[in-house]
Amino acid sequence: MDTLKDLLSHKIGPASQEIKDFIAAKGDQTVSEVKIKQLYGGIRGVTALITETSKLDPAEGIRFRGYSIPELQEKLPSHPDGKQPLPEAIFYLLLFNELPTDEQALQVSKDWVKRSALPEHVFKTIDALPLHTHPMTQFVTGIMAMRTESEFHKAYQEGINKKDYWQPTYEDAMNLIARVPRLAAYIYRRTYHNGDHIAPDESLDWAGNFAHMLGFEDDGFKELLRLYMTIHSDHEGGNVSAHTVHLVGSALSDAYQSFAAGMNGLAGPLHGLANQEVVRWTIQMREQLGGGLPSKEEIARYVKDTMSQGKVVPGFGHAVLRKTDPRYTAQREFALEHMPQDEFFQLISRIYEVVPPILQETGKIKNPWPNVDAHSGQLLMHYGLKEYDFFTVLFGVARSLGTLSSLVWDRALGFPIERPGSTTTQLLKEQYGG
């Protein structure tokens, strides 16, 4: 049987030639026209990147190599004891642009097991941080501590041919993906369980072993983690974490440096940290309304009070989507199947009914619908993972699948350093008046 790396090497040549032919034929065609307000608005909506692994459509939602989330749930291999897609399978799809067989998904899983041991100095580096250090800070620190193992760094120092850059990048990406669950679980047990660490179980799949190392043996939680890792794996290239990994990687920074940079972006409140903000806001609302399950009228008053104070309602709206996030829907369906009587789920459901009409009434919000962050925390808390400061680390582990598979392809296709032009307000005023 060919190794995964051998299989990938057979795909790179044809893919590279396809792009060269396309550029030769259509390279002078215009893709985007940029408006001045977009320059000042975070270049939102400007098509300026190539990310082969996924695409976010405003009307249809995220598609992974062309497949929607319901299609992934139907077509990707699942665990023998469950029905949610295996993260190993979504990674195979992202990397190879092919739906894997059960055997191919298992091949990925076995490869990651072989690569999963963390160097001892990584644990010592984490232990040197104060216990109150935010889990995301610990996570990024651990990723950088692992950089001592970078195959790309070693190969570059030895003078590798640029056409082969993808090969050590692949090794780094595979090693990182294999190891981040161990790192994340170590941080969780250190921070919240007095350093009572749990050894990995190499007989389990990637997400199942992650759940085990966190301290959760419930089969439902393992299924949830498989779903969570799959739907959070990628979200095209323009979001902060994915774009940052691509940008830093374009300077030929190795996978460790690039992924750590992306995780610092994920840690922002407007990106991955939003999932913990949703839980915090929801808990505060329930407490201030007297506990239990507030009525829709009580929730509506609280939402309006939040907005009147100039604050956002976390978990609603999206930079691109103009519908309910399909990732939210997938999580809601999981909750309806596994925990329909959970009071916190019922509260999330009521918020889902109440908030969009209120946001629509303002006339200022293009997307009043819930995004992925509006639901993920409730599911985790149902199974006992209630330390919501840790939620973004889970997001980071999942996002390794998409950002690092994209990074391998960036190097395989020889993408150059990213260097957009910029201008000044004064020059714009001189050119356009004002």
C-alpha positions in Angstrom: 0.0 0.0 0.0 1.3 3.5 -0.9 1.8 5.8 2.0 -0.4 8.9 2.3 2.5 11.0 1.2 3.1 8.9 -1.9 -0.6 9.2 -2.8 -0.4 13.0 -2.4 2.7 13.3 -4.6 0.8 11.8 -7.5 -1.8 14.5 -7.3 0.5 17.5 -7.1 1.9 17.5 -10.7 -1.5 17.4 -12.4 -3.0 20.0 -10.1 -0.1 22.4 -10.6 -0.3 22.0 -14.4 -4.1 22.6 -14.3 -3.4 26.0 -12.6 -0.6 26.9 -15.0 -2.8 26.2 -18.0 -5.7 28.2 -16.5 -3.5 31.2 -15.8 -2.1 31.1 -19.3 -5.6 31.0 -20.8 -7.5 33.4 -18.4 -4.8 35.2 -16.3 -5.8 38.7 -17.5 -9.4 38.4 -16.6 -10.7 40.6 -13.8 -12.1 38.9 -10.6 -12.9 41.7 -8.2 -13.6 45.4 -8.3 -12.7 47.0 -4.9 -14.7 49.9 -3.6 -13.2 52.4 -1.2 -15.6 51.4 1.5 -14.2 47.9 1.3 -10.7 49.1 1.8 -11.8 50.6 5.1 -14.1 47.7 5.9 -11.5 45.0 6.3 -11.6 44.1 2.5 -14.7 42.1 3.3 -16.2 40.3 0.3 -13.2 41.0 -1.9 -12.1 37.8 -3.7 -8.3 37.9 -3.3 -7.2 34.4 -2.2 -7.0 30.9 -3.5 -8.1 28.3 -1.0 -8.8 24.9 -2.6 -10.1 23.0 0.4 -13.5 24.8 1.1 -15.7 27.6 0.0 -18.3 29.6 1.9 -21.4 30.5 -0.1 -23.7 33.2 1.4 -26.8 31.2 0.5 -25.7 27.6 0.8 -23.1 27.7 3.6 -19.8 26.0 3.8 -18.8 23.4 1.2 -15.8 21.2 1.8 -14.3 20.3 -1.6 -17.8 20.8 -2.9 -19.7 18.8 -0.3 -22.2 20.3 2.1 -22.3 19.2 5.8 -25.3 17.0 5.3 -23.6 15.3 2.4 -20.5 14.8 4.5 -22.6 13.2 7.2 -24.0 10.8 4.6 -20.9 10.0 2.5 -17.8 10.1 4.8 -16.7 7.1 6.8 -17.9 7.1 10.4 -16.9 5.2 13.6 -18.2 1.6 13.8 -20.2 2.6 16.9 -21.5 5.9 15.6 -22.7 7.8 12.5 -20.9 11.1 12.6 -18.0 11.6 10.1 -14.5 10.8 11.3 -12.2 13.8 11.4 -9.7 11.6 9.7 -12.1 11.3 6.8 -12.7 15.0 6.4 -8.9 15.6 6.5 -8.4 13.0 3.7 -11.1 14.8 1.6 -9.5 18.2 2.2 -6.0 17.0 1.3 -6.7 14.6 -1.6 -10.0 16.1 -3.0 -11.4 12.6 -2.9 -13.9 10.9 -0.6 -12.0 8.3 1.4 -12.9 4.6 1.9 -13.1 3.2 5.4 -9.7 1.8 4.9 -8.2 5.1 3.8 -9.6 6.9 6.8 -8.2 4.2 9.0 -4.8 4.7 7.3 -4.8 8.3 8.3 -5.7 7.4 11.8 -2.9 4.9 12.1 -0.4 7.4 10.7 -1.4 9.9 13.3 -1.0 7.4 16.1 2.6 6.8 15.0 3.3 10.5 15.1 1.4 11.5 18.2 4.1 11.5 20.9 4.9 14.9 22.3 8.6 15.8 23.2 9.1 16.0 26.9 10.2 19.6 26.8 6.7 20.7 25.5 5.1 19.5 28.8 7.9 21.3 30.8 7.3 24.5 28.8 3.5 24.4 29.6 4.2 23.7 33.2 6.4 26.8 33.5 3.4 29.0 32.8 1.1 30.2 35.7 -2.0 28.1 36.2 -4.2 31.1 35.5 -2.8 31.5 32.0 -5.6 31.4 29.4 -5.8 28.0 27.7 -5.3 29.5 24.3 -2.1 31.1 25.5 -0.9 27.8 26.7 -1.9 26.2 23.4 0.0 28.6 21.3 3.0 28.3 23.6 3.0 24.5 23.3 2.8 24.7 19.5 5.8 26.9 19.3 7.6 24.6 21.8 7.1 21.8 19.3 8.9 23.8 16.6 12.1 22.1 17.6 10.8 19.1 15.6 10.2 21.1 12.4 11.2 19.0 9.3 10.8 22.0 7.0 13.2 24.1 9.1 15.8 21.3 8.9 15.3 20.8 5.2 15.5 24.5 4.4 18.7 24.9 6.4 20.2 22.0 4.3 19.2 23.7 1.0 16.1 21.8 -0.2 14.9 22.5 -3.8 11.8 24.7 -3.7 9.8 22.2 -5.8 10.1 19.9 -2.8 9.0 22.3 -0.1 5.7 20.5 0.2 7.3 17.3 1.5 8.7 18.6 4.8 5.6 20.8 5.1 3.5 17.7 4.8 5.6 16.0 7.6 5.2 19.0 9.9 1.4 19.2 9.2 0.9 15.5 9.9 2.9 15.7 13.0 1.1 18.8 14.3 -2.3 17.4 13.6 -1.4 14.1 15.4 -0.1 15.9 18.4 -2.4 18.9 19.1 -5.1 16.7 20.8 -2.4 15.5 23.3 -1.3 19.1 23.9 -4.8 20.4 24.3 -5.8 17.6 26.7 -2.7 18.2 28.8 -3.6 21.9 29.1 -7.2 21.0 30.1 -6.2 18.5 32.8 -3.5 20.8 34.1 -5.8 23.8 34.3 -9.0 22.3 35.5 -8.2 18.9 37.0 -5.1 19.5 39.2 -2.7 18.0 36.7 -4.3 14.6 36.8 -3.3 13.6 33.3 -4.7 10.7 31.3 -2.5 8.6 29.0 -3.6 8.3 25.4 -5.3 5.1 24.2 -3.8 4.3 20.8 -6.6 1.9 20.0 -9.1 4.8 19.6 -9.7 7.1 16.7 -8.3 10.6 16.7 -11.4 12.3 18.2 -12.2 9.4 20.5 -8.7 9.4 21.9 -8.9 13.2 22.4 -12.2 12.7 24.4 -10.5 10.0 26.4 -7.5 12.2 27.3 -9.8 15.0 28.3 -11.4 12.6 30.7 -14.7 11.8 28.9 -15.5 8.2 28.2 -19.2 8.7 27.2 -19.8 7.5 23.6 -22.1 10.4 23.1 -19.4 12.8 23.8 -17.0 11.0 21.5 -19.6 11.3 18.7 -20.1 15.0 19.5 -16.3 15.5 19.3 -16.2 13.8 15.9 -19.0 16.1 14.6 -17.4 19.2 16.3 -14.0 18.5 14.7 -15.5 17.9 11.3 -17.7 21.0 11.0 -15.0 23.3 12.6 -12.2 21.9 10.4 -12.2 24.5 7.6 -14.1 27.7 6.6 -12.5 28.8 3.4 -9.4 31.1 3.4 -10.6 34.6 4.3 -11.3 34.1 8.0 -8.6 35.4 10.4 -7.1 32.0 11.5 -7.0 30.5 8.0 -5.8 33.6 6.3 -3.1 34.1 9.0 -1.8 30.6 8.6 -1.6 31.1 4.8 -0.1 34.6 5.1 2.6 33.6 7.6 3.3 30.4 5.6 3.8 32.4 2.4 7.0 33.8 4.0 8.2 30.2 4.2 7.7 30.1 7.9 7.2 26.5 8.9 3.9 24.9 9.9 4.5 25.4 13.6 5.1 29.2 13.2 2.2 29.5 10.8 -0.3 27.5 12.8 0.7 29.3 16.1 0.1 32.6 14.3 -3.3 31.5 13.1 -4.2 30.3 16.7 -3.4 33.8 18.0 -6.0 35.1 15.5 -8.5 32.4 16.5 -8.2 33.6 20.1 -9.8 37.0 19.3 -13.3 37.7 20.6 -14.5 38.4 17.0 -13.3 35.0 15.9 -12.9 31.7 17.8 -13.3 33.2 21.2 -16.9 33.9 20.4 -18.0 30.4 21.4 -17.1 31.1 25.0 -18.7 34.6 24.9 -22.0 33.0 23.8 -22.0 30.7 26.9 -21.0 33.5 29.2 -23.7 35.8 27.9 -26.4 33.1 28.1 -25.5 32.1 31.6 -25.5 35.7 32.7 -28.9 36.2 31.1 -30.4 33.2 32.9 -29.0 34.2 36.2 -30.3 37.8 35.9 -33.7 36.5 34.9 -33.9 34.3 38.0 -32.6 31.0 36.7 -34.4 28.1 35.2 -35.9 28.4 31.7 -36.9 32.1 30.9 -39.9 32.8 28.8 -39.6 34.1 25.3 -40.8 37.5 26.5 -38.1 37.7 29.2 -35.5 36.7 26.7 -36.7 39.4 24.3 -36.5 42.1 26.9 -33.0 41.0 27.9 -31.8 41.0 24.3 -33.2 44.5 23.7 -31.5 45.7 26.9 -28.2 44.2 25.7 -28.5 46.0 22.3 -29.6 49.3 24.0 -26.3 49.3 25.9 -24.4 49.2 22.6 -23.5 45.5 23.0 -23.8 42.7 20.5 -25.8 39.5 21.0 -23.1 36.9 20.6 -23.6 33.9 18.4 -25.7 35.8 15.8 -24.6 37.2 12.4 -21.8 36.3 10.0 -19.5 38.1 7.7 -20.5 36.1 4.7 -23.5 33.9 5.4 -27.0 35.2 4.8 -28.9 32.2 6.4 -28.7 30.0 9.5 -25.2 28.5 9.7 -25.4 24.9 8.5 -22.9 24.1 11.3 -25.5 25.4 13.8 -28.1 23.2 12.2 -25.9 20.1 12.4 -25.4 20.7 16.1 -29.1 21.4 16.7 -30.0 18.1 15.0 -27.4 16.3 17.2 -29.0 17.9 20.3 -32.5 17.0 19.2 -31.4 13.4 18.9 -29.3 13.1 22.0 -30.5 15.6 24.6 -34.0 17.1 23.6 -34.9 17.6 27.3 -31.7 19.4 28.3 -32.8 22.7 29.8 -29.8 24.6 28.4 -30.6 23.3 25.0 -34.2 24.4 25.4 -32.9 27.8 26.3 -30.7 28.0 23.2 -33.7 27.0 21.1 -35.8 29.8 22.6 -33.0 32.3 21.9 -32.9 31.0 18.3 -36.7 31.8 18.0 -36.5 35.2 19.7 -33.3 36.9 18.5 -33.5 36.9 14.7 -36.8 38.9 14.5 -35.5 41.5 16.9 -32.3 41.9 14.9 -34.3 42.1 11.7 -36.4 44.9 13.2 -33.3 47.2 13.4 -33.0 47.2 9.6 -29.2 47.4 10.0 -28.2 43.7 10.2 -27.8 41.7 7.0 -27.7 38.3 8.7 -29.7 38.0 11.9 -29.4 34.2 12.0 -27.3 32.1 14.4 -23.8 31.0 13.6 -21.8 28.0 14.7 -20.8 29.6 18.0 -24.5 29.9 19.1 -24.8 26.2 19.8 -21.4 24.5 20.3 -21.0 25.5 24.0 -24.3 24.0 25.0 -23.5 20.6 23.6 -20.1 20.5 25.3 -21.6 21.6 28.6 -24.3 18.8 28.4 -21.6 16.2 28.7 -19.8 18.0 31.5 -17.1 20.1 29.7 -18.2 23.3 31.4 -15.0 25.2 31.5 -15.9 27.6 28.6 -12.5 29.3 28.6 -11.3 26.1 27.0 -13.8 25.9 24.2 -11.6 27.9 21.7 -8.8 25.4 22.2 -11.2 22.7 20.9 -11.9 25.0 17.9 -8.1 25.3 17.4 -7.6 21.5 17.3 -10.3 21.2 14.7 -9.0 24.0 12.6 -5.6 22.3 12.3 -7.2 19.9 9.8 -8.2 22.6 7.2 -5.4 25.2 7.7 -2.6 22.7 7.6 -3.9 20.7 4.6 -4.2 24.1 2.8 -0.6 25.0 3.8 0.7 21.7 2.3 -1.0 22.7 -1.0 0.3 26.3 -0.8 3.8 24.8 -0.8 3.0 22.1 -3.4 1.7 24.7 -5.9 4.5 27.1 -5.2 2.3 30.0 -4.1 4.4 33.2 -3.6 4.7 35.4 -0.6 1.5 37.3 0.0 2.1 41.0 -0.5 -1.0 43.1 -1.4 -0.5 46.8 -2.1 -1.9 49.6 0.1 -2.5 53.3 -0.1 -3.3 56.2 2.1 -6.4 58.2 2.8 -4.7 61.4 1.4 -3.8 59.7 -1.8 -7.4 58.4 -2.2 -8.8 61.9 -1.6 -6.4 63.3 -4.2 -7.5 60.6 -6.7 -11.2 60.6 -6.1 -11.8 64.0 -4.5 -13.3 64.7 -1.1 
